[in-house]
Each structure stands twice: as C-alpha cells, then as structure tokens.
Amino acid sequence: MSTNTKRHAAGGEALAAPDGGTAPVEAPTSSDTPVRSRRRRVPEITYSVLVFIGLLVVWQAVVEIFDVSDILVPAPTAVAGSLVDGFQDGSLMTHSIVTLKEILIGFGIAVGSALVSAVLITQFRTVERVLFPLLILTQTIPKVAMAPLLIVWFGIGISSKVLTVALIAFFPLLINAILGFRSAAYEQVEMLRSFGASRMQVMRHLQIPSALPHIFAGLEVAVILSVTGAVVAEFVGSSAGLGYLIQASNFTLDVARTFAVIVVLSAVGIALHAVVVQLGKWLVFWTAAPTDTTSGI
C-alpha cells in the first residue's frame, strides 16, 4: 500500500496531491453551518408578525398617499388611537366582558350536550337511529335564521345569545366526537370484552383516549364558531356586547371604532383558540409530533 493510501485510510487527515505529496484537509467550522439550519432557530411566528407589520405599513402608506377618508378606511394609527380610547373610557372592556360571557357559557353548553349526545349515539344503536337523523335535520336550518326567533322567544338578554352560540358550536364538536369514539379498533374492543370488561370500562380505557384527539380538533373549530355566534346574535338584537358596539359605531360613522372592535374580537378568538390548543397538548400529549431536527436538510 502506498504512503498516500495509508494516510488516507488512517483517518482522512491528509489527501493525495497531484505531485505525490499530501494536502491537509480543513476541519469544518461553524461558518459552514447550512443557512437552512440557522433558519430553523427562528420561531415560525416571527415571520407572521413581520408580514403583519408589513401589511400595516402598506395600509398606513396607502391611506396617507391617496388621502382616504376615515369614514371609508381609517389608518392603522387611527384604529390604534380608538382602541386605546375605548379601553380608557371602559366601553370596550365592558362590552368585551358581556360577549366573552356569552361565548363561554354557550360554548360550555355546546361541549356538554355534544359529548353526551356522542356517547349515547355511539353506545346505543336505538338512540343513533332515533336521535341522529333529528340532529341532522336541525343542522339544515341556518342558525342566522334562528337568531331572530330566539330573540323573540327569549328576549334580547344573554339567554338568546347563549343559545345561538350553543347551536352554532354544537354540531362540529358532535361529529368529531362521534368519529373519535368510533375510531377505537374493533379488535381491541372485542379483546377487552372477551376479558370481561364492561361497557364503561371499555369506554374509559379505550374509547375515550382514542376519541380525545378528535374531540380537541372539534373544540378548536367550535370555539372559533362560538365567537361568530355571539356576534351574530348581538347583531340581531342586543343592548350590550361587541356586536352591539359595532352596530352603534356604524350608526355614528365611527369606522375607526368599528375596526377597533374587530381587533378585540380577533384577539378574543385567538386567545380562546390558543387555550384549547394548549389544553390539547397537555391532555393528548401522546399525539404530539416529535421534533424533527433533520427536516429540511
């Protein structure tokens, strides 16, 4: 074996040069780190925030350059000023509390009724044959069309708003819960029953854990629809709430306040969705995808 071959086999510390000599191999430095790996260190939310800031800058520039009237589209600075004024005088906080109460109560009713209905439908065939078609029938009625009737029946107080929220959030969660309870493998169910497990034991140890990922997927959709339901109900008839405040602002042509209320509604929806997602990560931890440190290489 030649000298160059021995050196190369010994550890790759030297390579053969064209003239028969050896050329040292440079050790990789930190500067050789791929750009793609450095990008992974940047949180994904950073790019969304930068894009959002860029859109605000463009919005502000367009309004100023073309001298757009505040009655049509207010500048972001005007919206921010109205937002600050609304919290300082207490109007935004007061109406936000009303709407948030409607959302939480209605969402709670939707969650409880949807889960109970899903359990009954998946555990008892007779209940499925009788109840499920009726539930499908009720969902063919637009909830916006039901809101005026609920106002007539229950008044403009919180009851009609809560029922509207519950009706809108109920069905997506019901469907996901039914799919979740039925996602348990048939072989596993039969194995537990062959060992003498009762219906409740099968549900507790197999069907509920299998259903939790689907249930939380439905919760993420339902909580966003709850915000929509509360605002729709307040549009139809109310004396308080963020939906009422939007209508009052439109009546006075205070478009900046309307945009400010929309910002608050978006913040409420994002916060509630984040809470549901975090609860899902805590309670359904076994479905969390492991961190892939090699992706993109």
Long-range contacts (C-beta under 8 A, 24 or more apart in sequence): 34-297, 36-296, 36-297, 37-296, 37-297, 40-296, 70-255, 70-256, 71-253, 71-255, 72-255, 73-255, 74-255, 74-256, 74-259, 78-256, 79-256, 79-259, 79-260, 79-263, 81-256, 82-254, 82-256, 82-257, 82-259, 82-260, 83-260, 83-263, 83-264, 86-257, 86-260, 86-261, 91-245, 92-245, 92-260, 92-261, 92-264, 94-240, 95-240, 95-241, 95-242, 95-244, 95-245, 95-261, 96-242, 96-264, 96-268, 98-158, 98-240, 98-241, 98-242, 99-230, 99-231, 99-234, 99-241, 99-242, 99-243, 99-265, 99-268, 100-268, 101-158, 102-158, 102-161, 102-162, 102-165, 102-230, 102-233, 102-234, 102-241, 103-165, 103-226, 103-227, 103-229, 103-230, 103-268, 103-272, 105-158, 105-162, 105-165, 106-161, 106-162, 106-163, 106-164, 106-165, 106-166, 106-169, 106-226, 106-229, 106-230, 107-165, 107-166, 107-169, 107-222, 107-223, 107-226, 109-162, 109-165, 109-166, 110-165, 110-166, 110-167, 110-168, 110-169, 110-170, 110-173, 110-222, 110-226, 111-169, 111-173, 111-219, 111-222, 113-166, 113-170, 114-170, 114-171, 114-173, 114-174, 114-177, 114-218, 114-222, 115-173, 115-177, 115-215, 117-174, 117-177, 118-174, 118-177, 118-178, 118-180, 118-181, 118-211, 119-181, 119-203, 121-178, 122-178, 122-181, 122-182, 122-207, 123-199, 123-203, 135-171, 135-174, 139-171, 143-167, 143-168, 143-229, 143-232, 144-232, 147-232, 147-233, 147-236, 148-236, 148-237, 150-233, 151-233, 151-236, 151-237, 156-237, 156-238, 156-239, 160-233, 160-237, 161-230, 161-233, 161-234, 161-238, 161-241, 164-229, 164-230, 164-232, 164-233, 165-226, 165-229, 165-230, 165-233, 166-229, 167-229, 168-225, 168-226, 168-228, 168-229, 168-232, 169-222, 169-223, 169-225, 169-226, 169-229, 170-222, 172-218, 172-221, 172-222, 172-225, 173-215, 173-218, 173-219, 173-221, 173-222, 174-218, 175-218, 176-214, 176-215, 176-217, 176-218, 176-221, 177-211, 177-214, 177-215, 177-218, 179-214, 180-210, 180-211, 180-212, 180-213, 180-214, 180-215, 181-207, 181-208, 181-210, 181-211, 183-210, 183-211, 183-214, 184-210, 184-211, 212-283, 212-284, 213-280, 213-284, 213-287, 216-276, 216-279, 216-280, 216-283, 216-284, 219-276, 219-280, 220-273, 220-276, 220-277, 220-280, 223-269, 223-272, 223-273, 223-276, 224-269, 224-272, 224-273, 226-272, 227-265, 227-268, 227-269, 227-272, 231-265
